[in-house]
């Protein structure tokens, strides 16, 4: 999006954010703050989180202007972005609720949505309409404020899962903020979201982590790792992600994950059977179909 287009969005849709609060100023939260700054839609950014050293680093990097508490963020912010591990969301919502500015909106970067919505109902109670759930389909194996990137969301998909309690204008405002950050925004339900991301986001990380564990647990792991090349590097990259974050995600989305694992196991059993019985025709057909699908995937062109 051009600077002129962003300025027009900010001026004509009331997008200007006087105070943005980011809760969890790591890769996702820090990148959101940086993207809003780059878009010119925010005047002041405050940060809150569990680790003072992380907030100090974020401030030194210019991602936030000052560190504060959750309660202070609730009072002062026009927009609050939560980028903490999803297991912490209910306590965060509870801390925000009692002092939440009635004109403020809350959105998030959580990778699961049904549990986040349940946490929002439990924590925010009557203020639930001020929360518009979101999930940016963007990230990196890198962690912390130093990994923040103002262009992280440019051209990436952001999925909104609006609630019945949300006002249409509030959903449109959150959509406009993400668009100003360069994102492509779509909407779905929390349940549909969790099923989709289990298949295309959570399952790949699960497989990469288990495969990495399989390699390092083998007797000749050192030799295997010395031999590994670019294919191994690319396949296992996501296994470097935050263990705290991903264990929360897997547990939060375990029903959808278990369905995906069951379906994947059936495909793996069929492939193992073909290998055991020297069914090269099936293997070739499967590999050709997989290669064709991967080549034609629209994301392959980006």
C-alpha positions, 0 to 999 in steps of 0.5 A: 500500500502506498504512503498516500493510500495509507494517509487517505485511510488514516484521514478518511476512516478515523484510523488515526490511533492516538495511543496503541498498547501492545501486550507482548512486544516480541516478534508479532507484537513488535512487528505490529507496533513497527508496522503501525508506525511505518504506516503513519497511523499511530502517535504513541505506543506503550508496551506491557508484558511479563519481562521488564528486560523485554520491554526495555529492549523494545523501548531501546529499539524504538518499538514502544515509547514507554513501558506500562502495566496492563491496567494503565494500558486499559485506561490510556489506549485507543487500541490494544493488541495482545500478542502474548501466549494464548494460555495467558489471554484470560488473565490479560482480559481480566486485568484489562476489563475493570479499567478498559476505556469504553471507546477502546478496541482490543484485537490480538495475534493469537494462533487459535480462536475458539479458546481465545474467544472463550477467554475473552468472554470469561475475562471481559464479560460485558465488555466482550463487544470491544474485542475483535479477534484476529490472527495474522498468518505471518511469523518467523522462527526468530523471537523477541523484540530484535526480530520485529519487522515493520514489513512482516505483515505486508502481503500476508493474510490476516483472518478476522473472526468477528463476534456477534457482540461486535459493532460493524464499524469496530470490525471495519476499523480493525480491518483498516488497521491491518490493511494499513499494515499491508495485510490482506484481510479475510473473515471466518468463524472461530471454529472454521479458523481453528480447523484451517490453521490446524492443517496448514500452520500447526501440523507442519510445525508439529511434524518439523519438531517431531522430525528434529527430535527423531534425528537428534535422538538417533545414535548417529545424530552427529553424522546425520546433522553434518550431512544435512543440507538445504532441504533439511534446513528448510524443512526444520526451520519452524522447529526453532519456534517458541516452545512456550507459544507452540505448546499452548497452541497445540493444547488449545487446538488439540481437537482439530490437531487430533483430527488432522493427525488421524488423517495424516496417519492414514496417508502415511500408512498408505505410503508405507504400504506402497514402499513395503510392497514395492508399489512404485507406480503409486509412489510416483503418482503420489509424488507427481501430484504433490509436486504439481500441487506445490508448484501451483499453490499461489503462495509459491509465487510470493 
